[in-house]
Amino acid sequence: MGFRGLYHLSQAFLRGDASNAVPYFVERQKLFGLVKTRRKRHRLIDAYTLWALSS
């Protein structure tokens, strides 16, 4: 997913909108899909584990 953002980063550098890559990607993390949401099955497994440990 990072490679897809490199083109956009280079264009932002040319426009003067970005001076550093890390802040640029942090601000636009959802646009580039850099941070994924947890899947439902993983949330269910975590919930089950929590109930199993508390017994």
mmCIF entry with sequence, helices, sheets and N, C-alpha, C, O atoms, coordinates in Angstrom:
data_MODEL
# 
_entry.id   MODEL 
# 
_entity.id                         1 
_entity.type                       polymer 
_entity.pdbx_number_of_molecules   1 
# 
_entity_poly.entity_id                      1 
_entity_poly.type                           'polypeptide(L)' 
_entity_poly.nstd_linkage                   no 
_entity_poly.nstd_monomer                   no 
_entity_poly.pdbx_seq_one_letter_code       MGFRGLYHLSQAFLRGDASNAVPYFVERQKLFGLVKTRRKRHRLIDAYTLWALSS 
_entity_poly.pdbx_seq_one_letter_code_can   MGFRGLYHLSQAFLRGDASNAVPYFVERQKLFGLVKTRRKRHRLIDAYTLWALSS 
_entity_poly.pdbx_strand_id                 A 
# 
loop_
_entity_poly_seq.entity_id 
_entity_poly_seq.num 
_entity_poly_seq.mon_id 
_entity_poly_seq.hetero 
1 1  MET n 
1 2  GLY n 
1 3  PHE n 
1 4  ARG n 
1 5  GLY n 
1 6  LEU n 
1 7  TYR n 
1 8  HIS n 
1 9  LEU n 
1 10 SER n 
1 11 GLN n 
1 12 ALA n 
1 13 PHE n 
1 14 LEU n 
1 15 ARG n 
1 16 GLY n 
1 17 ASP n 
1 18 ALA n 
1 19 SER n 
1 20 ASN n 
1 21 ALA n 
1 22 VAL n 
1 23 PRO n 
1 24 TYR n 
1 25 PHE n 
1 26 VAL n 
1 27 GLU n 
1 28 ARG n 
1 29 GLN n 
1 30 LYS n 
1 31 LEU n 
1 32 PHE n 
1 33 GLY n 
1 34 LEU n 
1 35 VAL n 
1 36 LYS n 
1 37 THR n 
1 38 ARG n 
1 39 ARG n 
1 40 LYS n 
1 41 ARG n 
1 42 HIS n 
1 43 ARG n 
1 44 LEU n 
1 45 ILE n 
1 46 ASP n 
1 47 ALA n 
1 48 TYR n 
1 49 THR n 
1 50 LEU n 
1 51 TRP n 
1 52 ALA n 
1 53 LEU n 
1 54 SER n 
1 55 SER n 
# 
_struct_asym.id          A 
_struct_asym.entity_id   1 
# 
loop_
_struct_conf.conf_type_id 
_struct_conf.id 
_struct_conf.pdbx_PDB_helix_id 
_struct_conf.beg_label_comp_id 
_struct_conf.beg_label_asym_id 
_struct_conf.beg_label_seq_id 
_struct_conf.pdbx_beg_PDB_ins_code 
_struct_conf.end_label_comp_id 
_struct_conf.end_label_asym_id 
_struct_conf.end_label_seq_id 
_struct_conf.pdbx_end_PDB_ins_code 
_struct_conf.beg_auth_comp_id 
_struct_conf.beg_auth_asym_id 
_struct_conf.beg_auth_seq_id 
_struct_conf.end_auth_comp_id 
_struct_conf.end_auth_asym_id 
_struct_conf.end_auth_seq_id 
_struct_conf.pdbx_PDB_helix_class 
_struct_conf.details 
_struct_conf.pdbx_PDB_helix_length 
HELX_P HELX_P1 AA1 GLY A 2  ? ARG A 15 ? GLY A 2  ARG A 15 1 ? 14 
HELX_P HELX_P2 AA2 ALA A 21 ? GLU A 27 ? ALA A 21 GLU A 27 1 ? 7  
HELX_P HELX_P3 AA3 GLN A 29 ? PHE A 32 ? GLN A 29 PHE A 32 1 ? 4  
HELX_P HELX_P4 AA4 LYS A 40 ? SER A 54 ? LYS A 40 SER A 54 1 ? 15 
# 
_struct_conf_type.id          HELX_P 
_struct_conf_type.criteria    ? 
_struct_conf_type.reference   ? 
# 
loop_
_atom_site.group_PDB 
_atom_site.id 
_atom_site.type_symbol 
_atom_site.label_atom_id 
_atom_site.label_alt_id 
_atom_site.label_comp_id 
_atom_site.label_asym_id 
_atom_site.label_entity_id 
_atom_site.label_seq_id 
_atom_site.pdbx_PDB_ins_code 
_atom_site.Cartn_x 
_atom_site.Cartn_y 
_atom_site.Cartn_z 
_atom_site.occupancy 
_atom_site.B_iso_or_equiv 
_atom_site.pdbx_formal_charge 
_atom_site.auth_seq_id 
_atom_site.auth_comp_id 
_atom_site.auth_asym_id 
_atom_site.auth_atom_id 
_atom_site.pdbx_PDB_model_num 
ATOM 1   N N  . MET A 1 1  ? 0.815   -1.188  0.000  1.00 0.00 ? 1  MET A N  1 
ATOM 2   C CA . MET A 1 1  ? 0.000   0.000   0.000  1.00 0.00 ? 1  MET A CA 1 
ATOM 3   C C  . MET A 1 1  ? 0.866   1.261   0.000  1.00 0.00 ? 1  MET A C  1 
ATOM 4   O O  . MET A 1 1  ? 0.444   2.322   -0.460 1.00 0.00 ? 1  MET A O  1 
ATOM 5   N N  . GLY A 1 2  ? 2.046   1.126   0.509  1.00 0.00 ? 2  GLY A N  1 
ATOM 6   C CA . GLY A 1 2  ? 2.927   2.285   0.544  1.00 0.00 ? 2  GLY A CA 1 
ATOM 7   C C  . GLY A 1 2  ? 3.371   2.731   -0.832 1.00 0.00 ? 2  GLY A C  1 
ATOM 8   O O  . GLY A 1 2  ? 3.544   3.926   -1.074 1.00 0.00 ? 2  GLY A O  1 
ATOM 9   N N  . PHE A 1 3  ? 3.558   1.775   -1.746 1.00 0.00 ? 3  PHE A N  1 
ATOM 10  C CA . PHE A 1 3  ? 3.983   2.124   -3.099 1.00 0.00 ? 3  PHE A CA 1 
ATOM 11  C C  . PHE A 1 3  ? 2.939   2.960   -3.815 1.00 0.00 ? 3  PHE A C  1 
ATOM 12  O O  . PHE A 1 3  ? 3.280   3.841   -4.604 1.00 0.00 ? 3  PHE A O  1 
ATOM 13  N N  . ARG A 1 4  ? 1.674   2.693   -3.545 1.00 0.00 ? 4  ARG A N  1 
ATOM 14  C CA . ARG A 1 4  ? 0.608   3.447   -4.185 1.00 0.00 ? 4  ARG A CA 1 
ATOM 15  C C  . ARG A 1 4  ? 0.669   4.912   -3.753 1.00 0.00 ? 4  ARG A C  1 
ATOM 16  O O  . ARG A 1 4  ? 0.351   5.808   -4.535 1.00 0.00 ? 4  ARG A O  1 
ATOM 17  N N  . GLY A 1 5  ? 1.073   5.149   -2.525 1.00 0.00 ? 5  GLY A N  1 
ATOM 18  C CA . GLY A 1 5  ? 1.141   6.507   -2.014 1.00 0.00 ? 5  GLY A CA 1 
ATOM 19  C C  . GLY A 1 5  ? 2.351   7.290   -2.482 1.00 0.00 ? 5  GLY A C  1 
ATOM 20  O O  . GLY A 1 5  ? 2.367   8.516   -2.368 1.00 0.00 ? 5  GLY A O  1 
ATOM 21  N N  . LEU A 1 6  ? 3.366   6.618   -3.005 1.00 0.00 ? 6  LEU A N  1 
ATOM 22  C CA . LEU A 1 6  ? 4.582   7.320   -3.426 1.00 0.00 ? 6  LEU A CA 1 
ATOM 23  C C  . LEU A 1 6  ? 4.315   8.304   -4.561 1.00 0.00 ? 6  LEU A C  1 
ATOM 24  O O  . LEU A 1 6  ? 4.887   9.393   -4.590 1.00 0.00 ? 6  LEU A O  1 
ATOM 25  N N  . TYR A 1 7  ? 3.452   7.923   -5.488 1.00 0.00 ? 7  TYR A N  1 
ATOM 26  C CA . TYR A 1 7  ? 3.120   8.849   -6.580 1.00 0.00 ? 7  TYR A CA 1 
ATOM 27  C C  . TYR A 1 7  ? 2.470   10.105  -6.016 1.00 0.00 ? 7  TYR A C  1 
ATOM 28  O O  . TYR A 1 7  ? 2.829   11.222  -6.389 1.00 0.00 ? 7  TYR A O  1 
ATOM 29  N N  . HIS A 1 8  ? 1.514   9.916   -5.115 1.00 0.00 ? 8  HIS A N  1 
ATOM 30  C CA . HIS A 1 8  ? 0.818   11.053  -4.531 1.00 0.00 ? 8  HIS A CA 1 
ATOM 31  C C  . HIS A 1 8  ? 1.763   11.910  -3.695 1.00 0.00 ? 8  HIS A C  1 
ATOM 32  O O  . HIS A 1 8  ? 1.650   13.135  -3.677 1.00 0.00 ? 8  HIS A O  1 
ATOM 33  N N  . LEU A 1 9  ? 2.687   11.261  -3.008 1.00 0.00 ? 9  LEU A N  1 
ATOM 34  C CA . LEU A 1 9  ? 3.686   11.988  -2.231 1.00 0.00 ? 9  LEU A CA 1 
ATOM 35  C C  . LEU A 1 9  ? 4.570   12.831  -3.145 1.00 0.00 ? 9  LEU A C  1 
ATOM 36  O O  . LEU A 1 9  ? 4.842   13.994  -2.844 1.00 0.00 ? 9  LEU A O  1 
ATOM 37  N N  . SER A 1 10 ? 5.017   12.258  -4.247 1.00 0.00 ? 10 SER A N  1 
ATOM 38  C CA . SER A 1 10 ? 5.872   13.013  -5.167 1.00 0.00 ? 10 SER A CA 1 
ATOM 39  C C  . SER A 1 10 ? 5.128   14.216  -5.746 1.00 0.00 ? 10 SER A C  1 
ATOM 40  O O  . SER A 1 10 ? 5.717   15.282  -5.920 1.00 0.00 ? 10 SER A O  1 
ATOM 41  N N  . GLN A 1 11 ? 3.849   14.053  -6.044 1.00 0.00 ? 11 GLN A N  1 
ATOM 42  C CA . GLN A 1 11 ? 3.061   15.175  -6.558 1.00 0.00 ? 11 GLN A CA 1 
ATOM 43  C C  . GLN A 1 11 ? 2.876   16.252  -5.490 1.00 0.00 ? 11 GLN A C  1 
ATOM 44  O O  . GLN A 1 11 ? 2.896   17.444  -5.796 1.00 0.00 ? 11 GLN A O  1 
ATOM 45  N N  . ALA A 1 12 ? 2.696   15.830  -4.239 1.00 0.00 ? 12 ALA A N  1 
ATOM 46  C CA . ALA A 1 12 ? 2.567   16.792  -3.149 1.00 0.00 ? 12 ALA A CA 1 
ATOM 47  C C  . ALA A 1 12 ? 3.877   17.556  -2.944 1.00 0.00 ? 12 ALA A C  1 
ATOM 48  O O  . ALA A 1 12 ? 3.858   18.748  -2.638 1.00 0.00 ? 12 ALA A O  1 
ATOM 49  N N  . PHE A 1 13 ? 5.015   16.873  -3.112 1.00 0.00 ? 13 PHE A N  1 
ATOM 50  C CA . PHE A 1 13 ? 6.309   17.551  -3.025 1.00 0.00 ? 13 PHE A CA 1 
ATOM 51  C C  . PHE A 1 13 ? 6.417   18.620  -4.110 1.00 0.00 ? 13 PHE A C  1 
ATOM 52  O O  . PHE A 1 13 ? 6.859   19.739  -3.852 1.00 0.00 ? 13 PHE A O  1 
ATOM 53  N N  . LEU A 1 14 ? 6.008   18.260  -5.324 1.00 0.00 ? 14 LEU A N  1 
ATOM 54  C CA . LEU A 1 14 ? 6.095   19.214  -6.431 1.00 0.00 ? 14 LEU A CA 1 
ATOM 55  C C  . LEU A 1 14 ? 5.182   20.418  -6.216 1.00 0.00 ? 14 LEU A C  1 
ATOM 56  O O  . LEU A 1 14 ? 5.545   21.538  -6.576 1.00 0.00 ? 14 LEU A O  1 
ATOM 57  N N  . ARG A 1 15 ? 4.011   20.203  -5.638 1.00 0.00 ? 15 ARG A N  1 
ATOM 58  C CA . ARG A 1 15 ? 3.071   21.292  -5.364 1.00 0.00 ? 15 ARG A CA 1 
ATOM 59  C C  . ARG A 1 15 ? 3.482   22.108  -4.147 1.00 0.00 ? 15 ARG A C  1 
ATOM 60  O O  . ARG A 1 15 ? 3.021   23.236  -3.971 1.00 0.00 ? 15 ARG A O  1 
ATOM 61  N N  . GLY A 1 16 ? 4.342   21.546  -3.309 1.00 0.00 ? 16 GLY A N  1 
ATOM 62  C CA . GLY A 1 16 ? 4.750   22.215  -2.089 1.00 0.00 ? 16 GLY A CA 1 
ATOM 63  C C  . GLY A 1 16 ? 3.832   21.932  -0.910 1.00 0.00 ? 16 GLY A C  1 
ATOM 64  O O  . GLY A 1 16 ? 3.913   22.613  0.112  1.00 0.00 ? 16 GLY A O  1 
ATOM 65  N N  . ASP A 1 17 ? 2.956   20.933  -1.039 1.00 0.00 ? 17 ASP A N  1 
ATOM 66  C CA . ASP A 1 17 ? 2.027   20.575  0.028  1.00 0.00 ? 17 ASP A CA 1 
ATOM 67  C C  . ASP A 1 17 ? 2.669   19.689  1.092  1.00 0.00 ? 17 ASP A C  1 
ATOM 68  O O  . ASP A 1 17 ? 2.151   19.590  2.204  1.00 0.00 ? 17 ASP A O  1 
ATOM 69  N N  . ALA A 1 18 ? 3.780   19.050  0.770  1.00 0.00 ? 18 ALA A N  1 
ATOM 70  C CA . ALA A 1 18 ? 4.425   18.139  1.715  1.00 0.00 ? 18 ALA A CA 1 
ATOM 71  C C  . ALA A 1 18 ? 5.929   18.397  1.701  1.00 0.00 ? 18 ALA A C  1 
ATOM 72  O O  . ALA A 1 18 ? 6.530   18.643  0.655  1.00 0.00 ? 18 ALA A O  1 
ATOM 73  N N  . SER A 1 19 ? 6.509   18.333  2.885  1.00 0.00 ? 19 SER A N  1 
ATOM 74  C CA . SER A 1 19 ? 7.961   18.486  2.963  1.00 0.00 ? 19 SER A CA 1 
ATOM 75  C C  . SER A 1 19 ? 8.623   17.247  3.565  1.00 0.00 ? 19 SER A C  1 
ATOM 76  O O  . SER A 1 19 ? 9.841   17.088  3.495  1.00 0.00 ? 19 SER A O  1 
ATOM 77  N N  . ASN A 1 20 ? 7.794   16.359  4.165  1.00 0.00 ? 20 ASN A N  1 
ATOM 78  C CA . ASN A 1 20 ? 8.320   15.148  4.788  1.00 0.00 ? 20 ASN A CA 1 
ATOM 79  C C  . ASN A 1 20 ? 7.318   14.020  4.546  1.00 0.00 ? 20 ASN A C  1 
ATOM 80  O O  . ASN A 1 20 ? 6.108   14.242  4.588  1.00 0.00 ? 20 ASN A O  1 
ATOM 81  N N  . ALA A 1 21 ? 7.813   12.828  4.296  1.00 0.00 ? 21 ALA A N  1 
ATOM 82  C CA . ALA A 1 21 ? 6.949   11.713  3.925  1.00 0.00 ? 21 ALA A CA 1 
ATOM 83  C C  . ALA A 1 21 ? 6.112   11.188  5.089  1.00 0.00 ? 21 ALA A C  1 
ATOM 84  O O  . ALA A 1 21 ? 4.932   10.887  4.908  1.00 0.00 ? 21 ALA A O  1 
ATOM 85  N N  . VAL A 1 22 ? 6.691   11.074  6.258  1.00 0.00 ? 22 VAL A N  1 
ATOM 86  C CA . VAL A 1 22 ? 5.984   10.455  7.383  1.00 0.00 ? 22 VAL A CA 1 
ATOM 87  C C  . VAL A 1 22 ? 4.735   11.244  7.783  1.00 0.00 ? 22 VAL A C  1 
ATOM 88  O O  . VAL A 1 22 ? 3.659   10.653  7.881  1.00 0.00 ? 22 VAL A O  1 
ATOM 89  N N  . PRO A 1 23 ? 4.835   12.544  8.015  1.00 0.00 ? 23 PRO A N  1 
ATOM 90  C CA . PRO A 1 23 ? 3.609   13.276  8.356  1.00 0.00 ? 23 PRO A CA 1 
ATOM 91  C C  . PRO A 1 23 ? 2.563   13.234  7.245  1.00 0.00 ? 23 PRO A C  1 
ATOM 92  O O  . PRO A 1 23 ? 1.363   13.188  7.516  1.00 0.00 ? 23 PRO A O  1 
ATOM 93  N N  . TYR A 1 24 ? 3.017   13.250  6.006  1.00 0.00 ? 24 TYR A N  1 
ATOM 94  C CA . TYR A 1 24 ? 2.088   13.182  4.875  1.00 0.00 ? 24 TYR A CA 1 
ATOM 95  C C  . TYR A 1 24 ? 1.289   11.886  4.909  1.00 0.00 ? 24 TYR A C  1 
ATOM 96  O O  . TYR A 1 24 ? 0.070   11.901  4.739  1.00 0.00 ? 24 TYR A O  1 
ATOM 97  N N  . PHE A 1 25 ? 1.967   10.773  5.126  1.00 0.00 ? 25 PHE A N  1 
ATOM 98  C CA . PHE A 1 25 ? 1.275   9.476   5.154  1.00 0.00 ? 25 PHE A CA 1 
ATOM 99  C C  . PHE A 1 25 ? 0.420   9.322   6.409  1.00 0.00 ? 25 PHE A C  1 
ATOM 100 O O  . PHE A 1 25 ? -0.641  8.700   6.351  1.00 0.00 ? 25 PHE A O  1 
ATOM 101 N N  . VAL A 1 26 ? 0.851   9.866   7.527  1.00 0.00 ? 26 VAL A N  1 
ATOM 102 C CA . VAL A 1 26 ? 0.059   9.773   8.757  1.00 0.00 ? 26 VAL A CA 1 
ATOM 103 C C  . VAL A 1 26 ? -1.260  10.525  8.591  1.00 0.00 ? 26 VAL A C  1 
ATOM 104 O O  . VAL A 1 26 ? -2.313  10.036  8.999  1.00 0.00 ? 26 VAL A O  1 
ATOM 105 N N  . GLU A 1 27 ? -1.201  11.703  7.997  1.00 0.00 ? 27 GLU A N  1 
ATOM 106 C CA . GLU A 1 27 ? -2.408  12.498  7.793  1.00 0.00 ? 27 GLU A CA 1 
ATOM 107 C C  . GLU A 1 27 ? -3.380  11.830  6.831  1.00 0.00 ? 27 GLU A C  1 
ATOM 108 O O  . GLU A 1 27 ? -4.592  12.009  6.947  1.00 0.00 ? 27 GLU A O  1 
ATOM 109 N N  . ARG A 1 28 ? -2.857  11.066  5.890  1.00 0.00 ? 28 ARG A N  1 
ATOM 110 C CA . ARG A 1 28 ? -3.696  10.474  4.847  1.00 0.00 ? 28 ARG A CA 1 
ATOM 111 C C  . ARG A 1 28 ? -3.727  8.947   4.910  1.00 0.00 ? 28 ARG A C  1 
ATOM 112 O O  . ARG A 1 28 ? -3.853  8.285   3.880  1.00 0.00 ? 28 ARG A O  1 
ATOM 113 N N  . GLN A 1 29 ? -3.615  8.398   6.099  1.00 0.00 ? 29 GLN A N  1 
ATOM 114 C CA . GLN A 1 29 ? -3.526  6.954   6.270  1.00 0.00 ? 29 GLN A CA 1 
ATOM 115 C C  . GLN A 1 29 ? -4.744  6.222   5.732  1.00 0.00 ? 29 GLN A C  1 
ATOM 116 O O  . GLN A 1 29 ? -4.591  5.171   5.108  1.00 0.00 ? 29 GLN A O  1 
ATOM 117 N N  . LYS A 1 30 ? -5.941  6.735   5.950  1.00 0.00 ? 30 LYS A N  1 
ATOM 118 C CA . LYS A 1 30 ? -7.146  6.055   5.478  1.00 0.00 ? 30 LYS A CA 1 
ATOM 119 C C  . LYS A 1 30 ? -7.264  6.118   3.966  1.00 0.00 ? 30 LYS A C  1 
ATOM 120 O O  . LYS A 1 30 ? -7.748  5.172   3.343  1.00 0.00 ? 30 LYS A O  1 
ATOM 121 N N  . LEU A 1 31 ? -6.830  7.211   3.371  1.00 0.00 ? 31 LEU A N  1 
ATOM 122 C CA . LEU A 1 31 ? -6.881  7.362   1.922  1.00 0.00 ? 31 LEU A CA 1 
ATOM 123 C C  . LEU A 1 31 ? -6.053  6.281   1.222  1.00 0.00 ? 31 LEU A C  1 
ATOM 124 O O  . LEU A 1 31 ? -6.467  5.731   0.201  1.00 0.00 ? 31 LEU A O  1 
ATOM 125 N N  . PHE A 1 32 ? -4.892  5.990   1.780  1.00 0.00 ? 32 PHE A N  1 
ATOM 126 C CA . PHE A 1 32 ? -4.006  5.011   1.163  1.00 0.00 ? 32 PHE A CA 1 
ATOM 127 C C  . PHE A 1 32 ? -4.203  3.596   1.685  1.00 0.00 ? 32 PHE A C  1 
ATOM 128 O O  . PHE A 1 32 ? -3.577  2.663   1.182  1.00 0.00 ? 32 PHE A O  1 
ATOM 129 N N  . GLY A 1 33 ? -5.037  3.422   2.657  1.00 0.00 ? 33 GLY A N  1 
ATOM 130 C CA . GLY A 1 33 ? -5.277  2.092   3.206  1.00 0.00 ? 33 GLY A CA 1 
ATOM 131 C C  . GLY A 1 33 ? -4.101  1.551   3.989  1.00 0.00 ? 33 GLY A C  1 
ATOM 132 O O  . GLY A 1 33 ? -3.847  0.347   3.981  1.00 0.00 ? 33 GLY A O  1 
ATOM 133 N N  . LEU A 1 34 ? -3.386  2.426   4.660  1.00 0.00 ? 34 LEU A N  1 
ATOM 134 C CA . LEU A 1 34 ? -2.201  1.991   5.399  1.00 0.00 ? 34 LEU A CA 1 
ATOM 135 C C  . LEU A 1 34 ? -2.549  1.321   6.719  1.00 0.00 ? 34 LEU A C  1 
ATOM 136 O O  . LEU A 1 34 ? -1.824  0.438   7.176  1.00 0.00 ? 34 LEU A O  1 
ATOM 137 N N  . VAL A 1 35 ? -3.645  1.731   7.329  1.00 0.00 ? 35 VAL A N  1 
ATOM 138 C CA . VAL A 1 35 ? -4.075  1.141   8.591  1.00 0.00 ? 35 VAL A CA 1 
ATOM 139 C C  . VAL A 1 35 ? -5.370  0.399   8.334  1.00 0.00 ? 35 VAL A C  1 
ATOM 140 O O  . VAL A 1 35 ? -6.371  0.994   7.934  1.00 0.00 ? 35 VAL A O  1 
ATOM 141 N N  . LYS A 1 36 ? -5.346  -0.878  8.560  1.00 0.00 ? 36 LYS A N  1 
ATOM 142 C CA . LYS A 1 36 ? -6.510  -1.726  8.287  1.00 0.00 ? 36 LYS A CA 1 
ATOM 143 C C  . LYS A 1 36 ? -7.341  -1.907  9.549  1.00 0.00 ? 36 LYS A C  1 
ATOM 144 O O  . LYS A 1 36 ? -6.807  -1.924  10.658 1.00 0.00 ? 36 LYS A O  1 
ATOM 145 N N  . THR A 1 37 ? -8.654  -2.043  9.370  1.00 0.00 ? 37 THR A N  1 
ATOM 146 C CA . THR A 1 37 ? -9.521  -2.313  10.500 1.00 0.00 ? 37 THR A CA 1 
ATOM 147 C C  . THR A 1 37 ? -9.446  -3.794  10.846 1.00 0.00 ? 37 THR A C  1 
ATOM 148 O O  . THR A 1 37 ? -9.130  -4.632  10.001 1.00 0.00 ? 37 THR A O  1 
ATOM 149 N N  . ARG A 1 38 ? -9.740  -4.096  12.097 1.00 0.00 ? 38 ARG A N  1 
ATOM 150 C CA . ARG A 1 38 ? -9.728  -5.494  12.532 1.00 0.00 ? 38 ARG A CA 1 
ATOM 151 C C  . ARG A 1 38 ? -10.932 -6.214  11.954 1.00 0.00 ? 38 ARG A C  1 
ATOM 152 O O  . ARG A 1 38 ? -12.027 -5.654  11.894 1.00 0.00 ? 38 ARG A O  1 
ATOM 153 N N  . ARG A 1 39 ? -10.737 -7.430  11.538 1.00 0.00 ? 39 ARG A N  1 
ATOM 154 C CA . ARG A 1 39 ? -11.824 -8.229  10.985 1.00 0.00 ? 39 ARG A CA 1 
ATOM 155 C C  . ARG A 1 39 ? -12.776 -8.674  12.083 1.00 0.00 ? 39 ARG A C  1 
ATOM 156 O O  . ARG A 1 39 ? -12.399 -8.787  13.249 1.00 0.00 ? 39 ARG A O  1 
ATOM 157 N N  . LYS A 1 40 ? -14.002 -8.920  11.691 1.00 0.00 ? 40 LYS A N  1 
ATOM 158 C CA . LYS A 1 40 ? -15.024 -9.304  12.652 1.00 0.00 ? 40 LYS A CA 1 
ATOM 159 C C  . LYS A 1 40 ? -14.642 -10.590 13.384 1.00 0.00 ? 40 LYS A C  1 
ATOM 160 O O  . LYS A 1 40 ? -14.850 -10.703 14.592 1.00 0.00 ? 40 LYS A O  1 
ATOM 161 N N  . ARG A 1 41 ? -14.088 -11.553 12.660 1.00 0.00 ? 41 ARG A N  1 
ATOM 162 C CA . ARG A 1 41 ? -13.756 -12.824 13.309 1.00 0.00 ? 41 ARG A CA 1 
ATOM 163 C C  . ARG A 1 41 ? -12.675 -12.642 14.369 1.00 0.00 ? 41 ARG A C  1 
ATOM 164 O O  . ARG A 1 41 ? -12.672 -13.353 15.374 1.00 0.00 ? 41 ARG A O  1 
ATOM 165 N N  . HIS A 1 42 ? -11.752 -11.694 14.155 1.00 0.00 ? 42 HIS A N  1 
ATOM 166 C CA . HIS A 1 42 ? -10.723 -11.445 15.163 1.00 0.00 ? 42 HIS A CA 1 
ATOM 167 C C  . HIS A 1 42 ? -11.333 -10.807 16.404 1.00 0.00 ? 42 HIS A C  1 
ATOM 168 O O  . HIS A 1 42 ? -10.930 -11.116 17.525 1.00 0.00 ? 42 HIS A O  1 
ATOM 169 N N  . ARG A 1 43 ? -12.298 -9.923  16.208 1.00 0.00 ? 43 ARG A N  1 
ATOM 170 C CA . ARG A 1 43 ? -12.970 -9.318  17.357 1.00 0.00 ? 43 ARG A CA 1 
ATOM 171 C C  . ARG A 1 43 ? -13.746 -10.374 18.122 1.00 0.00 ? 43 ARG A C  1 
ATOM 172 O O  . ARG A 1 43 ? -13.782 -10.338 19.352 1.00 0.00 ? 43 ARG A O  1 
ATOM 173 N N  . LEU A 1 44 ? -14.376 -11.322 17.416 1.00 0.00 ? 44 LEU A N  1 
ATOM 174 C CA . LEU A 1 44 ? -15.130 -12.386 18.074 1.00 0.00 ? 44 LEU A CA 1 
ATOM 175 C C  . LEU A 1 44 ? -14.210 -13.305 18.864 1.00 0.00 ? 44 LEU A C  1 
ATOM 176 O O  . LEU A 1 44 ? -14.546 -13.707 19.978 1.00 0.00 ? 44 LEU A O  1 
ATOM 177 N N  . ILE A 1 45 ? -13.062 -13.637 18.305 1.00 0.00 ? 45 ILE A N  1 
ATOM 178 C CA . ILE A 1 45 ? -12.099 -14.494 19.002 1.00 0.00 ? 45 ILE A CA 1 
ATOM 179 C C  . ILE A 1 45 ? -11.604 -13.791 20.263 1.00 0.00 ? 45 ILE A C  1 
ATOM 180 O O  . ILE A 1 45 ? -11.487 -14.420 21.314 1.00 0.00 ? 45 ILE A O  1 
ATOM 181 N N  . ASP A 1 46 ? -11.312 -12.491 20.168 1.00 0.00 ? 46 ASP A N  1 
ATOM 182 C CA . ASP A 1 46 ? -10.864 -11.736 21.346 1.00 0.00 ? 46 ASP A CA 1 
ATOM 183 C C  . ASP A 1 46 ? -11.944 -11.715 22.416 1.00 0.00 ? 46 ASP A C  1 
ATOM 184 O O  . ASP A 1 46 ? -11.646 -11.853 23.602 1.00 0.00 ? 46 ASP A O  1 
ATOM 185 N N  . ALA A 1 47 ? -13.192 -11.543 22.008 1.00 0.00 ? 47 ALA A N  1 
ATOM 186 C CA . ALA A 1 47 ? -14.299 -11.526 22.983 1.00 0.00 ? 47 ALA A CA 1 
ATOM 187 C C  . ALA A 1 47 ? -14.432 -12.880 23.646 1.00 0.00 ? 47 ALA A C  1 
ATOM 188 O O  . ALA A 1 47 ? -14.638 -12.947 24.858 1.00 0.00 ? 47 ALA A O  1 
ATOM 189 N N  . TYR A 1 48 ? -14.322 -13.954 22.897 1.00 0.00 ? 48 TYR A N  1 
ATOM 190 C CA . TYR A 1 48 ? -14.424 -15.295 23.450 1.00 0.00 ? 48 TYR A CA 1 
ATOM 191 C C  . TYR A 1 48 ? -13.282 -15.560 24.431 1.00 0.00 ? 48 TYR A C  1 
ATOM 192 O O  . TYR A 1 48 ? -13.492 -16.138 25.497 1.00 0.00 ? 48 TYR A O  1 
ATOM 193 N N  . THR A 1 49 ? -12.093 -15.139 24.068 1.00 0.00 ? 49 THR A N  1 
ATOM 194 C CA . THR A 1 49 ? -10.928 -15.325 24.922 1.00 0.00 ? 49 THR A CA 1 
ATOM 195 C C  . THR A 1 49 ? -11.099 -14.555 26.227 1.00 0.00 ? 49 THR A C  1 
ATOM 196 O O  . THR A 1 49 ? -10.726 -15.045 27.293 1.00 0.00 ? 49 THR A O  1 
ATOM 197 N N  . LEU A 1 50 ? -11.653 -13.369 26.148 1.00 0.00 ? 50 LEU A N  1 
ATOM 198 C CA . LEU A 1 50 ? -11.880 -12.574 27.340 1.00 0.00 ? 50 LEU A CA 1 
ATOM 199 C C  . LEU A 1 50 ? -12.830 -13.287 28.284 1.00 0.00 ? 50 LEU A C  1 
ATOM 200 O O  . LEU A 1 50 ? -12.593 -13.329 29.491 1.00 0.00 ? 50 LEU A O  1 
ATOM 201 N N  . TRP A 1 51 ? -13.916 -13.856 27.740 1.00 0.00 ? 51 TRP A N  1 
ATOM 202 C CA . TRP A 1 51 ? -14.882 -14.566 28.583 1.00 0.00 ? 51 TRP A CA 1 
ATOM 203 C C  . TRP A 1 51 ? -14.265 -15.840 29.157 1.00 0.00 ? 51 TRP A C  1 
ATOM 204 O O  . TRP A 1 51 ? -14.550 -16.206 30.297 1.00 0.00 ? 51 TRP A O  1 
ATOM 205 N N  . ALA A 1 52 ? -13.430 -16.513 28.383 1.00 0.00 ? 52 ALA A N  1 
ATOM 206 C CA . ALA A 1 52 ? -12.804 -17.758 28.846 1.00 0.00 ? 52 ALA A CA 1 
ATOM 207 C C  . ALA A 1 52 ? -11.807 -17.481 29.980 1.00 0.00 ? 52 ALA A C  1 
ATOM 208 O O  . ALA A 1 52 ? -11.672 -18.287 30.901 1.00 0.00 ? 52 ALA A O  1 
ATOM 209 N N  . LEU A 1 53 ? -11.129 -16.371 29.913 1.00 0.00 ? 53 LEU A N  1 
ATOM 210 C CA . LEU A 1 53 ? -10.126 -16.045 30.935 1.00 0.00 ? 53 LEU A CA 1 
ATOM 211 C C  . LEU A 1 53 ? -10.776 -15.583 32.246 1.00 0.00 ? 53 LEU A C  1 
ATOM 212 O O  . LEU A 1 53 ? -10.210 -15.772 33.322 1.00 0.00 ? 53 LEU A O  1 
ATOM 213 N N  . SER A 1 54 ? -11.954 -14.982 32.152 1.00 0.00 ? 54 SER A N  1 
ATOM 214 C CA . SER A 1 54 ? -12.570 -14.448 33.352 1.00 0.00 ? 54 SER A CA 1 
ATOM 215 C C  . SER A 1 54 ? -13.285 -15.527 34.167 1.00 0.00 ? 54 SER A C  1 
ATOM 216 O O  . SER A 1 54 ? -13.676 -15.274 35.307 1.00 0.00 ? 54 SER A O  1 
ATOM 217 N N  . SER A 1 55 ? -13.459 -16.708 33.612 1.00 0.00 ? 55 SER A N  1 
ATOM 218 C CA . SER A 1 55 ? -14.145 -17.798 34.344 1.00 0.00 ? 55 SER A CA 1 
ATOM 219 C C  . SER A 1 55 ? -13.240 -18.489 35.313 1.00 0.00 ? 55 SER A C  1 
ATOM 220 O O  . SER A 1 55 ? -13.664 -19.419 35.999 1.00 0.00 ? 55 SER A O  1 
# 
